[in-house]
Amino acid sequence: MKDIKVTICVPVYGVEKYIERCARSLFEQTYDALDYVFVDDCSKDGSITVLQRVVDDYPQRKPFVKIVRHDRNRGLAAARRTAVEQATGDYILQVDSDDYLSLDAVSLLVQQAEETGADIVAGSQHIISATQTVYRQDRVPQDKDAYARSLLIRKSIQGVVGKLFRRSLIIEHQLFPPEGLNMAEDYVVMPRIAYYANQVAKVDAPIYNYVKYNPDSYTTTISRHGIDCTVEALSVLETFFRQVGNASYYAEAIDQAKLYNKVTLYTLAAQADYAYVRPLYPEVKVWRTAIELKHKLLLTMASFGLDSLLFRIIHLFR
């Protein structure tokens, strides 16, 4: 059987401290049929210099490494799109440049793709903070509609990183986040990719190492602009899933998604922005919607303006 070719796609911006570890984990993969697209989004630090030095240490990989530079800083969503458009593999694998892969990650993902014919193969993660490493197993229902619904209501990992995607699926349906949507850019595409997939599969192993101690990461904090991006992402998803052929299957999930979106925003936002989050989705009734009791209580507390108490509770359990 001809080897499945995989392109690893990596956006690069401001990761001088992390890019070497990331790149070495990619070049030392046990799988051979790989090429690489790194997108320099006009990084102002020495990230690309470090990357080029590391590439020189792997002469067998060097001919298969492409570094593409944007002519201006365009943001994470655009960098992801550029990488996919420049890719040549049958499958793509997105990796953030401050994270890294286990060395058998691609081999394990490809094995599942070969055995199942899946358009998406997900793996589990290690979440690495400054004080601990936590194993996070993804929830990936075999039914692709159930997976899309689970992604929509945030019960499956929404990130595109660490997942194997059939590239033709992304290109054919133009499943890219809007440029400038640099928060929730994964959320806006993952449920739609799952919807169009013929088959999904998973690897029950921690193939991706997600680093949470980079203070410059997009997911460290959420700004007012980030809140707007997250709301916009769900608006795009709502429009999409209200128009699909089996829209009735997703109708309740859209209301659930709105409330879980609000919980997510309270969790990530500064306390000063709670008043900005509070008026969102007034059409959805908290106690009539099938979400977890703890989240109903948090949203009720927020509706009464108990911001200080809500903030303390959320951060006590983060």
C-alpha positions in Angstrom: 0.0 0.0 0.0 1.3 3.5 -0.9 2.1 5.5 2.1 -0.4 8.2 3.0 1.3 11.6 2.7 0.7 14.0 5.6 1.5 17.8 5.6 2.1 19.2 9.1 0.9 22.9 9.2 2.4 25.3 11.7 1.6 29.0 12.1 4.5 30.9 13.6 4.3 34.2 15.5 6.2 35.3 18.6 7.3 31.8 19.7 11.1 32.1 19.9 11.2 30.4 23.3 9.0 27.4 22.1 9.6 26.8 18.4 12.7 24.6 18.7 11.0 22.0 20.9 8.0 22.1 18.6 10.0 21.7 15.4 12.2 18.9 16.8 9.1 16.9 17.7 7.8 17.3 14.2 11.1 16.4 12.4 11.7 13.4 14.7 8.3 11.7 13.9 8.6 8.0 13.4 6.4 8.4 10.3 8.3 9.2 7.1 5.9 10.4 4.4 5.7 13.9 5.7 6.2 17.4 4.5 5.9 20.7 6.5 4.5 24.1 5.9 5.5 26.8 8.4 3.7 30.2 8.0 5.6 33.2 9.3 2.9 35.7 10.1 5.6 38.5 10.3 6.9 37.4 13.6 8.9 40.2 15.3 11.2 38.0 17.3 13.8 35.3 16.3 11.3 32.5 15.8 12.2 31.9 12.1 15.9 32.2 12.8 15.6 29.5 15.4 13.4 27.4 13.1 15.9 27.6 10.2 18.7 26.5 12.6 16.7 23.5 13.7 15.8 22.5 10.1 19.6 22.4 9.3 19.9 19.6 12.0 17.6 17.4 10.0 19.0 17.1 6.5 16.6 14.2 5.6 13.7 16.4 6.4 15.0 19.7 5.0 13.9 19.2 1.4 10.3 18.7 2.6 10.2 21.9 4.7 8.5 25.0 3.3 8.5 28.4 5.1 6.0 30.8 3.8 6.0 34.5 4.9 3.0 36.7 5.0 3.6 40.2 3.6 1.9 41.6 6.7 0.6 40.3 10.0 -2.8 38.7 9.3 -3.5 36.7 12.4 -3.9 33.1 13.3 -7.0 32.3 11.2 -5.2 33.5 8.0 -2.0 31.7 8.9 -3.9 28.4 9.3 -5.6 28.9 5.9 -2.3 29.7 4.1 -0.7 26.6 5.5 -3.6 24.3 4.3 -3.6 26.0 0.9 0.1 25.4 0.6 -0.1 21.8 1.8 0.4 18.9 -0.6 -0.5 15.9 1.6 -3.5 13.6 1.4 -4.1 14.6 5.0 -3.1 17.7 7.1 -2.1 17.9 10.7 -2.3 21.3 12.4 0.2 22.0 15.2 0.6 25.3 17.1 4.2 26.4 17.4 4.3 26.6 21.1 3.0 23.0 21.5 4.6 19.7 20.4 3.8 16.2 19.3 4.6 12.8 20.8 7.1 11.2 18.5 4.7 8.5 17.3 1.7 10.9 16.8 1.6 10.8 13.0 2.1 7.0 12.9 -0.8 6.4 15.3 -3.1 8.9 13.5 -2.3 7.5 10.0 -2.8 3.9 11.2 -6.4 4.8 12.3 -7.0 6.6 9.0 -5.8 3.5 7.0 -7.9 1.1 9.1 -11.1 3.2 9.0 -11.0 5.4 6.0 -11.9 8.3 8.3 -11.8 11.9 7.1 -11.0 13.0 10.6 -8.9 11.2 13.2 -8.6 12.8 16.6 -6.2 12.0 19.4 -6.1 12.8 23.1 -3.9 15.5 24.7 -1.6 16.3 27.6 -2.5 19.7 29.0 0.8 21.1 30.3 0.7 24.1 32.7 3.5 25.5 34.8 2.6 23.2 37.7 1.1 20.0 36.3 0.4 17.9 33.3 -3.2 16.6 32.9 -4.3 13.9 30.5 -7.4 15.0 28.5 -9.2 12.3 26.5 -11.3 13.5 23.6 -14.9 12.5 23.2 -15.4 11.4 19.6 -18.7 9.7 18.8 -18.4 7.4 15.7 -21.5 9.0 14.2 -20.4 12.1 12.4 -23.6 14.0 13.2 -23.2 13.2 16.9 -19.6 14.4 16.7 -20.6 17.6 15.1 -23.3 18.2 17.7 -20.8 17.4 20.5 -18.4 19.9 19.1 -21.1 22.5 18.8 -22.0 22.2 22.5 -18.4 22.1 23.5 -18.4 18.5 24.8 -15.6 17.4 22.4 -12.3 19.2 22.0 -12.9 22.0 19.5 -9.3 22.6 18.6 -8.1 21.7 15.1 -4.6 21.0 16.4 -3.6 17.3 16.9 -6.2 16.0 14.5 -5.7 14.4 11.1 -7.9 15.9 8.4 -8.4 14.8 4.8 -7.2 17.9 3.0 -9.7 17.5 0.0 -12.6 17.8 2.5 -11.3 21.2 3.7 -10.6 22.5 0.2 -13.8 21.3 -1.4 -16.1 22.9 1.2 -13.8 25.9 1.9 -13.9 25.1 5.7 -11.7 28.0 6.8 -12.3 30.6 9.6 -13.0 34.2 8.5 -9.8 36.1 8.4 -9.4 38.2 11.6 -11.4 35.8 13.7 -8.4 34.9 15.9 -10.3 33.7 18.9 -12.7 30.8 18.4 -11.2 30.2 14.9 -11.2 26.5 15.6 -14.7 26.4 17.0 -16.1 28.1 13.9 -14.8 25.3 11.6 -14.7 22.0 13.6 -18.4 21.3 13.8 -18.7 22.1 10.1 -15.8 19.8 9.2 -17.4 17.0 11.2 -20.7 17.6 9.4 -19.2 17.1 6.0 -17.0 14.1 7.1 -18.0 10.6 5.9 -16.3 8.9 8.8 -14.6 10.0 12.1 -12.2 8.0 14.3 -9.9 8.6 17.3 -6.7 7.4 18.8 -6.9 6.7 22.6 -3.4 8.0 23.3 -2.0 11.5 24.2 -0.5 12.4 20.9 -0.6 16.2 21.4 1.1 18.3 24.1 -0.8 21.5 24.6 1.2 24.1 26.4 -0.8 26.5 28.6 2.1 28.5 30.2 2.9 30.7 27.2 1.7 34.1 28.4 1.3 35.3 24.7 -0.9 32.4 23.7 -4.3 33.4 22.2 -6.0 31.2 24.7 -4.3 32.6 27.9 -6.9 35.4 28.3 -9.8 36.8 26.3 -10.1 40.4 25.4 -13.3 42.3 24.5 -12.4 41.6 20.8 -12.0 37.9 21.7 -15.5 38.0 23.2 -16.8 39.4 19.9 -15.0 36.8 17.9 -16.5 34.0 20.0 -20.0 35.4 19.6 -19.4 35.8 15.8 -18.2 32.2 15.6 -21.4 30.8 17.1 -23.4 33.1 14.8 -21.7 31.5 11.8 -22.4 28.0 13.1 -26.0 28.9 13.9 -26.6 30.1 10.4 -25.0 27.0 9.0 -26.8 24.4 11.1 -30.2 26.0 10.7 -29.8 25.5 6.9 -28.6 21.9 6.7 -30.9 19.1 5.5 -31.2 17.6 9.0 -31.5 21.0 10.8 -34.0 19.6 13.3 -31.3 17.4 14.7 -29.3 20.4 15.6 -32.0 22.8 16.8 -31.8 22.1 20.5 -28.0 22.0 20.3 -27.9 25.6 19.0 -29.7 26.8 22.2 -27.3 24.7 24.4 -24.4 26.0 22.5 -25.4 29.6 23.2 -25.5 29.0 26.9 -22.2 27.0 26.9 -20.7 29.8 24.9 -21.8 32.2 27.6 -20.3 30.0 30.3 -17.0 29.8 28.3 -16.9 33.6 28.1 -17.4 34.1 31.8 -14.6 31.6 32.4 -12.1 33.3 30.2 -13.1 37.0 30.4 -11.9 39.6 33.0 -14.5 40.3 35.7 -14.7 43.9 34.3 -16.2 42.4 31.1 -18.9 40.4 32.7 -21.4 43.2 32.1 -20.6 42.9 28.4 -21.3 39.1 28.4 -24.5 39.2 30.6 -26.9 40.5 27.9 -26.0 37.8 25.3 -28.6 35.3 24.1 -31.6 36.7 26.0 -33.9 34.5 23.8 -32.6 31.3 25.4 -34.2 30.3 28.8 -31.5 28.9 31.1 -33.8 26.6 33.1 -35.7 25.3 30.1 -32.5 24.3 28.3 -30.7 20.9 28.7 -27.4 22.0 30.1 -25.6 20.9 33.3 -27.0 22.0 36.6 -23.7 23.7 37.7 -23.8 25.8 34.5 -27.5 26.8 35.1 -26.5 27.9 38.6 -23.5 29.9 37.3 -25.6 31.6 34.6 -28.4 32.4 37.1 -25.8 33.9 39.5 -24.5 36.0 36.6 -28.0 37.2 35.7 -28.3 38.7 39.2 -25.1 40.6 38.8 -23.1 38.7 41.4 -20.0 39.2 39.5 -17.4 39.1 42.3 -18.8 35.9 43.7 -19.1 34.3 40.2 -15.5 35.3 39.4 -14.2 33.8 42.6 -16.1 30.5 42.1 -14.9 30.2 38.5 -11.3 30.8 39.3 -11.4 28.5 42.3 -12.1 25.6 40.1 -10.1 26.6 37.0 
